[in-house]
């Protein structure tokens, strides 16, 4: 057996890239001594060298992961700020105001009612003196409390700051908004937790029943979307007349500050014009200058799926010793901080509110209509 001949040897420490110059081209055959061969004869070697020059590294497969030339983050333009999320308009305060009464820890808000008793009778020298008297009742509303808090960790706060978000402030604002949304819901719908007495603008126990507006002249439909300007005005005139009648003329809608609360779904029909461009709203401003018109989404489909409107006086001077208001929204605590707890890696904050819902103190000063 013939022993193989070792053509060359490069020690591990001596291995380095081969440096070739133009003078080395004539001796390319000697490269076979270090394991590099371009061909067995000059013709094959020349052809192979030309092909290598043409393709170079293009034929080599990727070692790294395939990607685009420029990372996408270098091709982005970031707009300032963040788009917020909106909620339905909260109209309870605008319709009834806010009465800060009592304290957060109390159980009930109570309104007294005082009624004089006794009638005058014909005079007689020897008849008994007819005595007057009085009778009281007490309307109670239960206070309900809610809470909403936040927890912010150190890593969370630091990372949120990198996108220009103050995590604590954002969560604090969200807590306040959640409490306001809940209070507004109770202001309209009340709160039922069993035996409590917390009612709202839509279901207070003293409210008169709904009256369905008249049908349009073209059929049995009552909705404002099918009515003319004059027909919508007729509905409002009927409501004003009913308010004056049931108050026994203590309320004249033409010179009393009143609120017309209208379902949002039909509010724009108050702009319905006549052939001459005279609209319902223009009529209201001319005929009932002390009215204000408030739309509320909670009045949409409020009576068995039908849209409704309320007309009520804001105050009635009836000799009472209270504030003379028709509606009262009882809010012992609109927003109150309970406390802050500092932990090793985070901190917790808790907030609360308290409300007793709505109270209609003078039901005769409210009329409600449905089917609009």
JOPE-V924391 format. One line per field, one symbol per residue. burial: # if it has 24 or more other C-alpha atoms within 12 Angstrom, else .. A space follows every 50 residues. Layout:
burial->???
//
This chain:
burial->...........................#.........#............ .......................................##########. #.##...####...........................############ ##..............##..##..#################.....#### ####..##.#####.#.....###..###########.######..#... ###..############.####......###.##...#..########## ###..###########........#############..........### ######################
//
